[in-house]
Amino acid sequence: MKKIFIVSLVLITLISAIMLMSLEKFSALQLASAMAGDAKSINGSINWLLVIVGLLLGAILVLIFDISNLSTKITGKKILNWNNINAWLSLAFIIFGMIGVIWEFGAHGKYVITDSASAHGQPIQKMFNTTLLFTGIVFVITQILLFVFTFMYKKKEGRKAVYYSHNNKLEIVWTLIPFVVMAILVLMGYQTWKDIMYKNPNIKPNKIEIFAYQFGWNARYPGSDNQLGEASFNYISSTNPLGLPIEHEIDKLKEELMADILSISDAQKRLPATYVALLEQFESKGATYTTAKLDILNDSIDKIKSGELAYEIKNALFRKKKQLDRIAQVEKSAVEKAKVFNDVSYDDLITNEIHLILNQEVEFLFRARDVIHSAYLPHFKAQMNCVPGMPTKFRFKPITTSEDARAKRGDETFDYYLFCAKVCGSGHYNMRIKIIVETQEQYNTWIKSQNPAFVKGGKKVEPEPLPLNPENNADTTAKIAYNF
């Protein structure tokens, strides 16, 4: 059996060698054909040949294992020592893995953004490099030890593993080392954060609100009064997407909420009758009913039968009544009403671009409407989570204009962007807003061209409407109930 196994292995190796030689010939043909302008057809042949070679090599391994197992059953002797095989595979894995790590640094390290368009960029880059140094050293040492020890201490006949229960010195060493490293990184991070946010308390930064929603961003600038008006998620509507305390918008929102409550309540009362009507409609399905229409009808019946629709309607009623109640509570309190409805928001500017002034401190005030987003400014070395109901902020100073950045890169199409770094839904990949860094004169020209989002008296100037996302719009419940 051992002779059969060796002969089979030799034959398989010869077949593989012949196929690999054929592959080299095809590669030569591909090169010659490419020079002649006919590389496309040969390239398809090469790709298919690689697939075939891969499948055959897989089949070869399966045959080797099958022959080995069969030989072991017949002779009672092991032909393949899996302990040795796994040990050598571990050694090969760490060697090729480390080569891959080195290659990755060389091939894709050039795409890492190391320059910075903000004043705090260098300290942030230093923190990154320090963290990479510590974690890189630990990674290399631990991975090499892991796989080399697997090779060195593979199972051997007659060798027994040593039971080692405890060692105080070893425990102290491997606790102190991470503690010291983490303390250095944490203290460095704290000092860097303090320098960025609180180093110049006497300088009053320009404040800009960055509002996140699925799947986009809006920027809100203070108007001539240099104040941003209070905002609340209670006031968010299709025509007031940032939830600003605009009286006529809130009056319209209250009317819409009361109308929706009546509609949903009516749909709730009609649920039993709706269920019977849907059953009759499903049973009498005519020739005009397509499979898709029947599926929709069946889903509607199941939603009522299971109680899912009743639960949705109940929750929608609760949300709308609660929203009305919260608005009423503010209006009843003289202090809160005076604080919120102070006409400060009427001259606020809502834009779809962020304009920053060169060498002037700016503070971004972040809000989110629906889910957690993350404002990521890669060229400014900044990132901050945007959490619904929890305002966050970040302060920095831009030091390179967009024009200078284009000239430095030799790319006239380059722009700074603010991206979302949280996977916030299906449109996350395209969630970004342009940032333009410019001189004071350029900024003054741009800001004068912007119109306030709202004016006193009820007429709204639309810079660009902010769409409500259907995936998170609870106000569609009444429509769902009617669309049977």
C-alpha positions in Angstrom: 0.0 0.0 0.0 2.9 2.3 0.8 4.3 1.7 -2.7 0.9 2.5 -4.2 0.7 5.7 -2.3 4.2 6.8 -3.4 3.5 6.0 -7.0 0.2 7.9 -6.9 1.9 10.9 -5.4 4.6 10.9 -8.0 2.0 10.6 -10.8 0.0 13.5 -9.4 3.1 15.6 -9.0 4.0 15.0 -12.6 0.5 15.9 -13.8 0.8 19.2 -11.7 4.2 20.0 -13.2 2.9 19.4 -16.8 0.0 21.7 -16.1 2.1 24.4 -14.6 4.5 24.2 -17.6 1.4 24.6 -19.8 0.4 27.6 -17.8 3.8 29.2 -18.4 3.4 28.6 -22.1 0.0 30.2 -22.0 1.5 33.2 -20.2 4.1 33.5 -23.0 1.3 33.4 -25.5 -0.7 36.0 -23.6 2.3 38.3 -23.6 2.9 37.9 -27.3 -0.8 38.3 -28.1 -0.9 41.4 -26.0 1.9 42.9 -28.1 -0.2 42.0 -31.2 -3.3 43.6 -29.7 -5.2 40.3 -29.0 -4.7 39.8 -25.3 -8.4 39.8 -24.4 -9.2 36.3 -25.7 -6.1 34.7 -24.3 -6.6 36.4 -20.9 -10.0 34.5 -20.6 -8.2 31.2 -21.4 -5.5 31.9 -18.7 -8.2 32.7 -16.1 -10.1 29.5 -16.8 -6.8 27.5 -16.8 -6.0 28.9 -13.3 -9.4 27.8 -12.1 -8.9 24.3 -13.5 -5.4 24.1 -12.0 -6.8 25.1 -8.6 -9.6 22.5 -8.8 -7.2 19.8 -9.8 -4.7 20.7 -7.0 -7.6 20.5 -4.6 -8.6 17.1 -5.9 -5.0 16.0 -5.6 -5.0 16.8 -1.9 -8.3 15.0 -1.4 -6.8 11.9 -3.1 -3.7 12.0 -1.0 -5.7 12.1 2.2 -8.1 9.3 1.0 -5.1 7.1 0.0 -3.5 7.8 3.4 -6.6 6.9 5.4 -7.2 3.8 3.4 -3.5 2.7 3.8 -3.8 3.3 7.6 -6.9 1.2 7.9 -5.4 -1.7 6.0 -1.8 -1.7 7.4 -2.5 -0.2 10.8 0.4 2.2 10.2 0.2 6.0 9.8 1.5 7.3 6.6 0.8 10.9 7.3 1.7 12.4 10.7 -0.8 15.2 11.2 1.1 16.6 14.1 4.1 17.2 11.9 2.0 18.5 9.0 0.2 21.0 11.2 3.4 22.1 12.8 5.1 22.8 9.4 1.9 24.5 8.2 2.0 26.8 11.2 5.6 27.7 10.5 4.8 28.3 6.8 1.8 30.5 7.8 3.8 32.8 10.1 6.6 33.2 7.5 4.3 34.0 4.6 2.0 36.0 6.9 4.9 38.3 8.0 6.0 38.7 4.4 2.4 39.7 3.6 2.4 42.3 6.4 5.7 43.8 5.1 4.3 43.8 1.6 1.0 45.5 2.8 3.0 48.3 4.4 4.9 48.9 1.2 2.1 48.5 -1.2 -0.7 50.4 0.5 1.1 52.4 3.2 1.4 55.2 0.6 -2.4 55.7 0.7 -2.4 56.6 4.4 -3.0 60.3 4.9 0.0 61.6 6.9 -0.2 65.3 6.1 -2.8 67.4 7.9 -4.9 70.4 7.0 -5.5 71.3 10.7 -3.2 72.7 13.4 -3.6 69.7 15.7 -2.6 67.3 12.9 1.0 66.7 14.0 0.1 65.7 17.7 -2.6 63.4 16.4 -0.1 61.8 13.9 2.4 61.4 16.7 -0.2 59.6 18.8 -1.1 57.3 15.8 2.6 56.5 15.2 3.2 55.8 18.9 0.2 53.5 19.2 1.2 51.7 16.0 4.8 51.3 17.3 3.6 49.7 20.6 0.9 47.5 19.0 3.2 46.6 16.1 5.9 45.3 18.5 3.4 43.3 20.5 1.8 41.9 17.3 5.1 40.7 15.8 6.4 39.2 19.0 3.2 37.4 20.0 2.4 36.1 16.5 5.9 34.7 16.0 5.9 33.1 19.5 2.4 31.6 18.9 3.3 29.8 15.6 6.9 29.0 16.5 5.8 27.4 19.8 3.2 25.4 17.9 6.0 24.1 15.7 8.5 23.5 18.6 6.1 21.8 20.9 4.1 19.7 18.6 2.9 16.3 19.9 5.6 13.6 20.0 5.4 10.1 21.1 6.6 9.7 24.7 6.6 13.5 25.4 4.1 14.8 28.0 3.0 18.4 28.5 4.2 20.0 31.7 1.5 21.2 34.1 2.5 24.7 35.2 -0.1 26.2 37.6 1.2 29.6 38.7 4.1 32.0 38.7 3.8 35.3 40.6 6.7 37.0 38.9 5.3 36.2 35.4 1.9 37.5 36.4 3.4 40.7 37.7 5.5 41.2 34.5 2.7 40.6 32.0 0.3 42.8 34.0 2.8 45.7 34.5 3.9 45.9 30.8 0.3 46.5 29.4 -0.4 48.8 32.3 2.6 51.0 31.6 2.0 51.1 27.8 -1.7 51.9 28.2 -1.0 54.6 30.8 1.4 56.2 28.4 -1.1 56.1 25.5 -4.0 57.3 27.7 -2.1 60.2 29.2 -0.8 61.2 25.8 -4.3 61.1 24.4 -5.7 63.2 27.3 -3.0 65.9 26.9 -3.6 66.0 23.1 -7.3 66.4 23.6 -6.8 69.1 26.2 -4.5 71.0 23.9 -7.0 70.8 21.1 -10.2 71.7 22.9 -9.0 73.9 25.8 -5.6 75.3 25.1 -6.9 78.8 24.0 -10.0 79.4 26.2 -9.8 83.2 25.5 -10.3 82.6 21.7 -13.9 82.5 20.8 -14.2 80.0 17.9 -16.7 80.3 15.0 -19.6 77.9 15.8 -21.2 75.8 13.1 -23.8 73.1 13.8 -23.3 69.9 11.8 -26.6 68.0 11.5 -26.5 64.3 10.6 -29.4 62.3 9.1 -29.8 59.2 7.0 -28.1 59.7 4.6 -26.6 63.2 4.5 -25.4 66.3 6.4 -26.5 69.8 6.8 -24.5 72.8 8.2 -26.2 75.6 10.2 -24.5 79.0 10.5 -25.5 81.8 12.8 -26.9 84.8 11.1 -26.2 88.5 11.7 -26.8 88.1 15.4 -23.9 85.6 15.6 -26.1 83.2 17.6 -27.4 79.8 16.8 -31.1 79.3 17.8 -32.2 76.6 20.1 -33.2 73.4 18.3 -35.2 70.3 19.4 -36.1 67.0 17.8 -39.7 67.7 19.0 -40.0 70.3 16.2 -38.7 68.2 13.4 -41.0 68.1 10.4 -40.8 67.8 6.6 -40.5 71.5 6.2 -38.4 72.1 9.4 -35.9 69.2 9.2 -33.5 70.6 11.8 -36.2 71.2 14.4 -35.8 74.9 14.8 -38.2 76.9 17.1 -40.1 78.6 14.3 -43.6 79.5 15.4 -45.5 79.1 12.2 -43.7 75.8 11.5 -44.6 74.5 14.9 -48.2 75.6 14.5 -48.3 73.7 11.2 -46.6 70.7 12.8 -49.2 70.6 15.6 -52.0 70.6 13.1 -50.4 67.7 11.2 -49.9 65.7 14.3 -53.5 66.1 15.4 -54.7 65.1 11.9 -52.4 62.1 12.0 -53.7 61.1 15.4 -57.3 61.2 14.2 -56.3 59.2 11.0 -54.4 56.5 13.0 -57.2 56.2 15.6 -59.8 55.7 12.8 -57.5 53.1 11.2 -57.2 51.4 14.6 -61.0 51.2 15.0 -61.4 49.8 11.5 -58.9 47.0 11.9 -61.5 44.2 12.4 -63.5 45.3 9.4 -60.4 45.8 7.4 -59.3 42.2 8.2 -62.6 40.8 7.0 -62.5 42.8 3.8 -59.0 41.7 3.0 -59.9 38.0 3.6 -62.9 38.4 1.2 -60.7 40.1 -1.3 -58.1 37.4 -1.1 -60.6 34.6 -1.5 -62.3 36.2 -4.5 -59.0 36.9 -6.3 -59.8 37.6 -9.9 -57.8 37.1 -13.0 -56.3 40.6 -12.7 -54.5 39.6 -9.5 -50.8 39.0 -10.2 -48.6 36.9 -7.9 -46.9 40.0 -6.5 -50.3 41.6 -5.7 -51.4 38.4 -4.0 -48.2 38.3 -1.9 -48.8 41.9 -0.8 -52.4 41.1 0.1 -51.3 38.0 2.0 -48.7 40.0 3.9 -51.3 42.6 4.9 -53.6 39.9 6.2 -50.7 38.3 8.2 -49.8 41.7 9.7 -53.3 42.1 11.1 -53.7 38.5 12.2 -50.4 38.4 14.0 -51.1 41.7 15.8 -48.0 43.4 14.2 -50.1 46.2 12.6 -52.0 46.8 15.8 -48.7 47.1 17.7 -47.3 49.6 15.0 -50.5 51.7 15.2 -50.4 51.7 19.0 -46.7 52.9 19.0 -47.4 55.5 16.3 -50.3 56.9 18.4 -48.1 57.0 21.5 -45.2 58.8 19.6 -47.4 61.5 18.1 -49.3 62.2 21.3 -46.0 62.3 23.2 -44.6 64.8 20.7 -47.6 67.0 21.1 -47.4 66.8 24.8 -43.7 67.8 24.8 -44.4 70.8 22.6 -47.3 71.8 24.9 -45.0 71.5 28.0 -42.6 74.0 26.6 -45.4 76.4 25.6 -46.9 76.2 29.1 -43.6 77.2 30.8 -43.0 80.9 30.5 -39.3 80.4 31.2 -38.8 77.7 28.6 -40.9 79.5 26.1 -38.9 82.7 26.5 -35.7 80.7 26.2 -36.6 78.8 23.1 -38.9 81.2 21.2 -36.6 84.2 21.1 -36.5 84.8 17.3 -32.7 83.9 17.3 -33.3 81.1 14.7 -34.9 83.3 12.0 -31.6 84.5 10.5 -29.8 81.1 10.8 -28.3 79.8 7.5 -28.8 76.1 6.5 -26.3 75.0 3.8 -25.2 71.8 2.1 -21.5 72.8 2.1 -19.2 73.7 5.0 -17.1 76.8 4.5 -14.2 77.5 6.9 -11.9 80.5 7.3 -8.2 79.8 7.0 -6.3 80.0 10.3 -9.4 80.7 12.4 -10.6 78.4 15.2 -13.9 76.7 14.5 -16.1 74.6 16.7 -18.4 72.0 15.2 -21.5 71.3 17.2 -22.8 67.9 16.2 -26.4 66.6 16.3 -28.1 63.5 14.8 -31.7 62.9 13.9 -32.2 59.2 13.6 -29.3 56.8 14.4 -25.7 57.1 15.5 -23.4 58.6 12.9 -19.8 59.5 13.0 -18.4 62.7 11.5 -15.0 61.8 10.0 -12.7 64.5 8.6 -9.7 62.5 7.4 -7.6 65.4 6.1 -8.2 67.4 9.4 -7.4 64.4 11.7 -10.7 64.6 13.4 -13.6 62.3 14.2 -16.6 62.6 16.5 -19.7 60.5 17.0 -23.1 62.1 16.4 -25.6 60.6 18.8 -29.3 61.3 18.8 -30.3 63.3 22.0 -26.6 63.9 23.0 -24.9 66.9 21.4 -21.1 66.5 20.9 -18.5 69.0 19.7 -15.0 69.3 18.3 -12.7 72.3 17.9 -9.9 72.8 15.4 -8.1 75.3 13.2 -7.8 74.8 9.4 -4.3 75.7 8.1 -4.5 74.9 4.4 -7.0 76.2 1.9 -8.7 74.0 -0.6 -6.9 75.8 -3.4 -3.5 75.2 -1.8 -4.4 71.6 -1.2 -5.2 71.1 -4.9 -2.0 72.8 -6.0 0.0 70.7 -3.6 -1.5 67.4 -4.9 -1.5 68.6 -8.5 -5.2 67.6 -8.7 -7.7 70.4 -9.6 -10.7 68.1 -8.6 -9.5 67.5 -5.0 -11.8 68.6 -2.2 -12.0 68.2 1.5 -15.0 66.1 2.7 -16.7 65.2 6.0 -17.8 61.5 5.8 -19.8 59.2 8.0 -17.6 56.6 9.7 -20.5 54.5 11.2 -22.4 52.0 9.1 -25.7 53.8 9.5 -27.8 52.1 6.8 -28.1 51.3 3.1 -27.0 54.8 2.0 -24.1 55.1 4.3 -21.5 54.7 1.5 -22.6 58.0 -0.1 -23.0 60.1 3.1 -20.6 63.1 2.8 -20.6 66.9 2.7 -17.9 69.1 1.0 -15.7 71.3 3.2 -14.2 74.4 1.6 -11.3 76.2 3.4 -10.9 79.7 2.1 -9.6 83.2 2.9 -11.6 85.7 5.0 -12.5 87.6 1.8 -13.8 84.5 0.0 -15.8 83.4 3.0 -17.4 86.9 3.4 -18.5 86.8 -0.3 -20.0 83.3 0.1 -21.8 84.0 3.4 -23.4 87.1 1.9 -24.8 85.0 -0.9 -26.7 82.8 1.5 -30.3 83.3 2.5 -31.8 82.6 5.9 -33.8 79.3 6.1 -36.8 81.1 7.6 -38.2 84.6 7.7 -40.6 86.2 10.2 -44.1 86.0 8.9 -44.3 82.4 7.7 -42.6 82.3 4.3 -39.6 80.0 4.1 -36.6 80.4 1.7 -35.6 76.9 0.6 -31.8 76.5 0.2 -32.3 72.8 -0.6 -34.9 70.6 1.1 -33.6 68.0 3.5 -35.5 64.8 2.7 -37.1 62.7 5.4 -35.9 59.1 5.2 -38.8 56.7 4.7 -36.9 54.0 6.6 -37.1 56.0 9.9 -40.3 58.0 9.4 -42.8 56.9 11.9 -45.5 59.2 10.4 -46.2 56.6 7.6 -48.2 54.4 10.0 -51.6 55.9 9.2 -50.8 55.6 5.5 -49.9 51.9 6.0 -53.2 51.3 7.7 -55.2 52.8 4.8 -53.3 51.3 1.9 -55.0 47.9 2.0 
